[in-house]
């Protein structure tokens, strides 16, 4: 019997902040079937310093160059440069793993383009619980999906929606509801905060039907998401409390771990979950 050798997938990391560095470091430590091929960062010298203790040195390149060096392109960059990573990866027919899932809601043309080029878009579960269950329920009929997010005020600071609507969250003594609308509106108004709502909407009934509330809550120390799903197959209530990253309170510590798990799923012999 002939034993087939698995092909090693080369991974490029677009963005070298809290998420990108954590993913790159784990790849450098070694994951069977995956290798770190390149990273991208605005500050090349800083990125090189942050990789000083890596076992393998890789080039630091422009965002658009990653697709030419990698089979899998992981986007961990600011929302403003999402297109620089996404367009190059999809046009080149790569596997594209976005962390800024909210940006995908305004770039659904990437899905059509991926069908033409042979690219795949793989969305990690991120900071959300039971995304597999919602995807399963969507194979039947989902009647409603609502999500309530509570974050420490500092984790929402600088969000475009707060600035545009002159909402002050400084010095709060009690929880303040700062948004009540849809996942699409939340992803647009809070691009650094609500990728979880975007992922939930894509797994379920879409960004315009998924209802979302956002609270700035000085009484919580963790980013908390409560999801309620009413479907013909099940009724679900799920709550997750994510520990914020020390470096970036807008991001949960579990987010880079979710990206790593998604990458493992691309090459694992046993894959748990849909």
C-alpha positions as CSV (number, residue, x, y, z in Angstrom):
1,X,0.0,0.0,0.0
2,X,1.3,3.4,-0.9
3,X,1.4,6.0,1.9
4,X,0.6,9.5,0.6
5,X,2.6,12.4,2.0
6,X,0.6,15.4,3.0
7,X,1.4,18.6,1.2
8,X,2.7,21.4,3.5
9,X,0.6,24.5,3.4
10,X,2.5,27.8,3.5
11,X,0.9,30.4,5.6
12,X,1.2,34.2,5.3
13,X,0.2,36.5,8.1
14,X,-1.3,39.9,7.1
15,X,-0.9,42.1,10.1
16,X,1.5,41.6,13.0
17,X,-0.4,42.9,16.0
18,X,-1.8,41.0,18.9
19,X,-3.5,38.4,16.7
20,X,-0.9,38.1,13.9
21,X,2.1,37.7,16.3
22,X,0.3,35.0,18.3
23,X,-0.6,33.0,15.2
24,X,2.9,33.4,13.7
25,X,4.6,32.3,16.9
26,X,2.5,29.1,17.1
27,X,3.3,28.3,13.5
28,X,7.0,28.9,14.2
29,X,6.8,26.5,17.1
30,X,5.5,23.9,14.6
31,X,2.1,22.6,13.5
32,X,2.2,19.5,11.3
33,X,1.2,20.3,7.7
34,X,1.7,24.1,8.1
35,X,4.7,26.4,7.8
36,X,5.0,30.1,8.3
37,X,6.0,31.7,4.9
38,X,5.9,35.4,5.4
39,X,4.4,38.2,7.5
40,X,3.3,41.7,6.8
41,X,3.5,44.8,9.0
42,X,3.6,48.5,8.7
43,X,6.7,48.8,10.9
44,X,9.1,46.3,9.3
45,X,11.9,46.9,11.8
46,X,9.5,46.3,14.7
47,X,8.2,43.1,13.1
48,X,11.7,41.8,12.7
49,X,12.5,42.6,16.3
50,X,9.4,40.7,17.4
51,X,10.5,37.7,15.4
52,X,14.0,37.8,16.9
53,X,13.4,34.7,19.0
54,X,11.6,32.7,16.3
55,X,13.3,29.5,15.2
56,X,12.9,30.3,11.5
57,X,13.2,33.8,9.9
58,X,10.7,34.7,7.3
59,X,10.4,37.8,5.1
60,X,8.4,40.9,6.1
61,X,6.5,42.0,2.9
62,X,3.7,44.2,1.8
63,X,0.2,43.0,2.3
64,X,-0.5,42.4,-1.3
65,X,2.7,40.3,-1.7
66,X,1.6,37.6,0.8
67,X,-0.5,35.8,-1.8
68,X,2.5,35.2,-4.0
69,X,4.4,33.5,-1.2
70,X,1.7,31.5,0.6
71,X,-1.1,29.0,0.0
72,X,-3.1,30.4,3.0
73,X,-3.4,34.1,3.7
74,X,-4.5,35.1,7.2
75,X,-5.8,38.6,7.6
76,X,-5.1,40.2,11.0
77,X,-4.8,43.8,9.8
78,X,-6.7,47.0,10.6
79,X,-10.1,47.1,8.8
80,X,-8.9,50.0,6.7
81,X,-6.5,47.8,4.8
82,X,-8.7,44.7,4.6
83,X,-9.0,45.0,0.8
84,X,-5.2,45.0,0.4
85,X,-5.0,41.5,1.8
86,X,-8.3,40.1,0.7
87,X,-8.2,41.1,-3.0
88,X,-4.7,39.7,-3.6
89,X,-5.5,36.4,-1.8
90,X,-8.8,35.8,-3.6
91,X,-7.5,36.9,-7.0
92,X,-4.6,34.5,-6.6
93,X,-6.9,31.6,-5.7
94,X,-5.6,31.2,-2.2
95,X,-7.3,30.1,1.0
96,X,-8.2,33.3,2.7
97,X,-8.8,33.4,6.5
98,X,-10.1,36.8,7.6
99,X,-10.1,38.0,11.1
100,X,-11.9,41.3,10.2
101,X,-15.1,39.4,9.3
102,X,-17.2,42.5,9.5
103,X,-15.4,43.9,6.5
104,X,-16.6,40.9,4.5
105,X,-20.2,42.1,4.8
106,X,-19.4,45.0,2.5
107,X,-17.2,42.9,0.2
108,X,-19.5,40.0,-0.6
109,X,-18.3,40.3,-4.2
110,X,-15.2,38.4,-2.9
111,X,-17.3,35.2,-2.6
112,X,-18.3,35.4,-6.3
113,X,-14.7,36.2,-7.2
114,X,-13.5,33.2,-5.2
115,X,-15.8,30.9,-7.2
116,X,-14.0,32.2,-10.4
117,X,-10.5,31.8,-9.1
118,X,-10.8,28.7,-7.0
119,X,-10.1,30.5,-3.8
120,X,-11.7,29.5,-0.5
121,X,-12.8,31.9,2.3
122,X,-12.6,30.3,5.7
123,X,-14.0,32.2,8.6
124,X,-12.7,31.3,12.1
125,X,-15.2,30.9,14.9
126,X,-13.3,33.7,16.7
127,X,-14.7,34.9,20.0
128,X,-18.1,33.2,19.4
129,X,-19.5,30.1,20.9
130,X,-21.5,27.4,19.1
131,X,-21.1,28.7,15.6
132,X,-21.4,25.1,14.4
133,X,-24.8,24.8,16.0
134,X,-26.1,27.9,14.2
135,X,-24.7,26.6,10.9
136,X,-26.5,23.3,11.5
137,X,-29.8,25.1,12.4
138,X,-29.5,27.1,9.2
139,X,-29.8,23.9,7.2
140,X,-33.4,24.0,8.5
141,X,-35.3,27.2,9.3
142,X,-34.1,29.8,11.7
143,X,-36.8,32.2,12.9
144,X,-34.7,34.7,14.7
145,X,-31.2,35.4,16.0
146,X,-30.3,38.1,18.6
147,X,-27.0,39.0,20.1
148,X,-26.3,41.2,23.1
149,X,-22.7,42.3,23.6
150,X,-21.3,43.9,26.7
151,X,-17.8,45.3,26.8
152,X,-15.8,47.4,29.2
153,X,-16.0,51.0,27.9
154,X,-12.3,51.1,27.0
155,X,-12.9,48.2,24.5
156,X,-15.3,50.4,22.5
157,X,-13.3,53.6,22.6
158,X,-12.9,55.3,19.2
159,X,-15.6,53.3,17.4
160,X,-16.9,55.3,14.4
161,X,-20.5,54.9,15.5
162,X,-19.8,56.5,18.9
163,X,-18.0,59.4,17.2
164,X,-20.6,60.0,14.5
165,X,-23.4,60.0,17.1
166,X,-21.6,61.9,19.8
167,X,-21.9,59.1,22.3
168,X,-19.7,59.6,25.4
169,X,-18.6,56.5,27.2
170,X,-16.0,58.1,29.5
171,X,-16.5,57.8,33.2
172,X,-19.6,55.6,33.0
173,X,-21.0,54.4,36.4
174,X,-23.6,52.1,34.9
175,X,-24.2,50.2,31.7
176,X,-25.1,52.3,28.6
177,X,-26.7,50.8,25.5
178,X,-24.8,52.4,22.6
179,X,-26.3,50.5,19.7
180,X,-29.5,48.7,18.9
181,X,-29.8,47.5,15.3
182,X,-28.6,44.8,12.9
183,X,-25.3,42.9,12.6
184,X,-24.6,44.8,9.4
185,X,-25.0,48.1,11.1
186,X,-22.9,47.0,14.1
187,X,-20.1,45.7,12.0
188,X,-19.9,49.0,10.1
189,X,-20.1,51.2,13.2
190,X,-17.8,49.1,15.3
191,X,-15.3,47.6,12.8
192,X,-12.7,46.7,15.5
193,X,-15.2,45.1,17.9
194,X,-18.0,43.2,16.3
195,X,-16.5,40.6,14.0
196,X,-18.3,38.0,16.1
197,X,-21.7,39.5,15.0
198,X,-20.7,39.3,11.4
199,X,-19.6,35.7,11.7
200,X,-22.9,34.9,13.5
201,X,-24.9,36.5,10.8
202,X,-23.1,34.7,8.0
203,X,-23.6,31.3,9.7
204,X,-27.3,32.0,10.3
205,X,-29.9,34.2,8.7
206,X,-27.8,37.1,7.3
207,X,-26.5,40.5,8.5
208,X,-29.8,42.3,8.0
209,X,-32.0,39.9,9.9
210,X,-29.5,39.2,12.8
211,X,-30.4,41.7,15.6
212,X,-27.7,43.2,17.7
213,X,-27.4,45.3,20.9
214,X,-24.1,46.7,22.2
215,X,-23.6,47.9,25.7
216,X,-20.7,49.8,27.2
217,X,-20.6,48.3,30.7
218,X,-18.2,49.4,33.4
219,X,-19.4,46.4,35.5
220,X,-17.8,43.8,33.3
221,X,-14.1,43.0,32.8
222,X,-14.6,40.6,29.9
223,X,-16.1,40.9,26.5
224,X,-19.4,39.2,26.9
225,X,-21.7,37.9,24.1
226,X,-25.1,36.4,24.7
227,X,-26.8,34.8,21.6
228,X,-30.4,33.6,21.4
229,X,-31.5,31.5,18.4
230,X,-35.0,30.3,17.7
231,X,-35.1,27.7,15.0
232,X,-37.4,24.8,13.9
233,X,-34.7,22.4,15.1
234,X,-33.7,23.9,18.4
235,X,-33.8,26.9,20.7
236,X,-30.4,28.1,21.8
237,X,-29.2,30.5,24.5
238,X,-25.4,30.9,24.6
239,X,-23.1,33.2,26.6
240,X,-19.4,33.5,26.3
241,X,-17.1,35.8,28.4
242,X,-13.8,36.4,26.6
243,X,-10.8,37.7,28.4
244,X,-9.5,40.8,26.6
245,X,-5.9,40.9,25.3
246,X,-3.6,43.0,27.4
247,X,-2.2,44.6,24.3
248,X,-5.5,45.3,22.6
249,X,-8.7,45.3,24.7
250,X,-10.8,45.2,21.6
251,X,-9.6,41.7,20.9
252,X,-10.2,38.6,23.1
253,X,-7.3,36.3,23.9
254,X,-9.3,33.5,22.3
255,X,-9.3,35.1,18.9
256,X,-5.8,34.1,17.7
257,X,-6.4,30.6,19.2
258,X,-9.5,30.3,17.0
259,X,-7.4,31.3,13.9
260,X,-4.9,28.6,14.9
261,X,-7.6,26.0,15.3
262,X,-9.0,27.0,11.9
263,X,-5.6,26.5,10.3
264,X,-5.2,23.1,12.0
265,X,-8.6,22.1,10.5
266,X,-7.2,22.7,7.0
267,X,-4.6,19.9,7.4
268,X,-5.9,17.6,10.3
269,X,-6.7,14.0,9.6
270,X,-9.5,14.3,12.3
271,X,-11.6,17.5,12.1
272,X,-14.1,18.0,14.9
273,X,-17.0,20.3,14.1
274,X,-18.7,21.1,10.8
